[in-house]
Amino acid sequence: MTDPNAFIIRFEEYKLNKESLYKLRNVFNNYPGNEEVILEIISTNENKVKSLSLKSIKIKPSLNMYLEILDFI
């Protein structure tokens, strides 16, 4: 079961590439905290959602963090 306080972010599979994952990790590293991060990948071809718990990354979400993420997606 997922922690109700976890930060969940969803990406469509086609938008994920090495560069976007690298940028996402850098944004998360700029906002350290105690909240678990769950990355949900939406597969449009199969109509499925894969959930990945990023156990090594803990964040403190903020408006600035959201804006940084929106800047590159």
C-alpha positions in Angstrom: 0.0 0.0 0.0 1.2 3.5 -0.9 1.9 6.0 1.8 -1.0 8.6 1.7 1.6 11.3 2.2 3.7 10.2 -0.8 4.3 12.6 -3.6 2.9 11.0 -6.8 4.0 12.2 -10.2 2.6 10.8 -13.5 4.2 10.9 -16.8 3.1 9.5 -20.1 5.6 7.0 -21.3 6.4 8.7 -24.5 7.5 11.9 -22.6 10.1 10.0 -20.6 13.6 9.8 -21.8 17.1 9.9 -20.3 17.2 13.7 -20.3 13.8 14.2 -18.7 14.6 11.6 -16.0 17.9 13.3 -15.3 16.2 16.7 -15.0 13.5 15.2 -12.7 16.1 13.7 -10.4 18.0 17.1 -10.2 14.8 18.9 -9.3 14.0 16.3 -6.6 17.6 16.7 -5.3 17.0 20.5 -4.9 14.1 19.9 -2.5 15.2 17.4 0.1 12.7 16.3 2.7 11.0 13.2 4.2 8.3 12.5 1.6 8.5 9.4 -0.6 8.3 9.8 -4.3 6.2 7.5 -6.5 6.7 7.8 -10.3 3.7 6.5 -12.3 4.3 5.8 -15.9 1.2 5.8 -18.1 1.5 3.5 -21.2 -0.9 4.8 -23.8 -0.6 1.7 -26.0 -1.5 -0.8 -23.4 -3.7 1.6 -21.2 -1.7 0.6 -18.1 0.0 2.5 -15.3 3.3 1.3 -13.8 4.2 2.6 -10.4 7.8 2.9 -9.3 8.8 3.9 -5.7 11.9 6.0 -5.8 13.1 4.8 -2.4 16.5 6.6 -2.5 14.8 10.0 -3.1 12.9 11.9 -0.4 11.5 15.4 -1.0 9.7 18.3 0.4 7.3 19.4 -2.3 6.8 23.1 -2.9 5.3 25.4 -5.5 8.8 26.2 -6.9 9.5 22.4 -7.3 6.2 22.0 -9.3 7.1 25.0 -11.5 10.6 23.5 -12.2 9.0 20.2 -13.3 6.4 21.9 -15.5 9.2 23.8 -17.2 10.6 20.7 -18.9 7.6 18.4 -19.4 
